[in-house]
Amino acid sequence: MSDQLPEVLNLTKILQVQTEAVVSRTLINQKTGTVTLFAFDKDEGLSEHTAPYDASVYVLEGVMKITISSTPYELKAGDLIIMPANQPHALEAITPAKMLLVMIRS
């Protein structure tokens, strides 16, 4: 258990989209999982890769294209998708966008 007091965070204000960049801030980094906030400029993204754990992406602002095992999905603010473990996936911002990535390891 953490000794820190709870803090209310406005996820849309923590990070700002930066020109031609992907920026991130890890909110939780534990052995059991991570919670990371990302901000993408238009046409920026994360190249195809795999992860050994399921991960969920929740789009906070903008529009993202998320490709999982060669199938593209278009997500807008308020949408969530689960990226299954060991399946190749890539992410690209169609518009400037912010998303929350939650990975549970155990």
C-alpha positions in Angstrom: 0.0 0.0 0.0 1.3 3.4 -0.9 1.9 6.1 1.7 0.8 8.8 -0.8 -2.5 10.6 -0.3 -5.0 10.2 -3.1 -4.8 12.9 -5.8 -7.5 13.9 -8.3 -6.0 14.1 -11.8 -7.5 15.6 -14.9 -6.1 13.3 -17.6 -6.8 15.7 -20.4 -4.7 18.5 -18.8 -1.7 16.5 -17.5 0.0 16.3 -20.9 -0.2 18.6 -23.9 0.2 17.5 -27.5 3.6 18.6 -28.8 4.3 19.3 -32.5 5.5 16.2 -34.4 5.9 14.2 -31.1 4.6 11.5 -28.9 4.9 12.3 -25.2 4.0 10.2 -22.2 3.8 10.2 -18.4 3.7 7.1 -16.3 1.1 7.4 -13.6 1.5 4.0 -12.0 4.5 1.7 -12.5 4.2 -1.4 -10.3 5.3 -5.0 -10.7 1.6 -5.9 -11.2 1.0 -3.3 -14.0 1.3 0.1 -15.4 -0.9 3.1 -16.2 0.6 5.5 -18.8 -0.9 8.7 -20.3 0.1 9.5 -23.9 -0.3 12.6 -26.1 0.2 12.2 -29.9 0.4 14.9 -32.6 -1.4 14.1 -35.8 0.2 11.3 -37.8 2.5 10.3 -34.9 2.3 6.9 -33.2 3.9 3.8 -31.9 5.2 1.3 -34.5 4.1 -2.3 -34.5 5.2 -4.4 -31.5 4.0 -7.1 -29.2 3.6 -7.2 -25.4 3.4 -10.3 -23.2 0.3 -8.9 -21.4 -3.1 -7.7 -22.3 -3.4 -3.9 -22.4 -6.3 -1.6 -22.7 -6.3 1.7 -24.6 -8.9 4.4 -23.6 -9.0 7.4 -26.0 -9.5 10.6 -24.1 -9.3 13.1 -26.9 -9.0 13.0 -30.7 -9.1 10.0 -33.1 -6.6 7.1 -33.0 -6.1 4.2 -35.5 -5.1 1.1 -33.6 -4.1 -1.9 -35.7 -4.2 -5.3 -33.9 -3.0 -8.4 -35.9 -3.4 -6.5 -39.2 -7.0 -5.4 -38.4 -7.4 -1.6 -38.1 -9.8 0.0 -35.6 -10.7 3.7 -35.4 -11.3 4.9 -31.9 -12.6 8.3 -30.9 -12.8 10.1 -27.5 -14.6 7.8 -25.1 -13.7 4.5 -26.9 -11.7 1.7 -25.3 -10.1 -1.4 -26.9 -8.3 -4.4 -25.4 -5.0 -5.3 -27.1 -4.5 -9.0 -26.4 -1.2 -10.3 -25.2 1.3 -11.5 -27.8 -0.6 -10.0 -30.8 1.2 -7.4 -32.9 -0.3 -4.0 -32.6 0.5 -0.4 -33.7 -1.1 3.0 -32.8 -1.4 6.1 -35.0 -3.1 9.5 -34.2 -5.5 10.4 -37.0 -5.9 13.8 -35.3 -4.0 15.2 -32.3 -5.0 12.7 -29.6 -4.6 11.7 -25.9 -5.0 8.2 -24.6 -4.6 6.1 -21.4 -2.8 2.8 -21.6 -3.4 0.3 -18.8 -1.3 -2.9 -18.7 -2.0 -5.5 -16.1 0.8 -8.0 -15.5 -0.7 -10.1 -12.8 
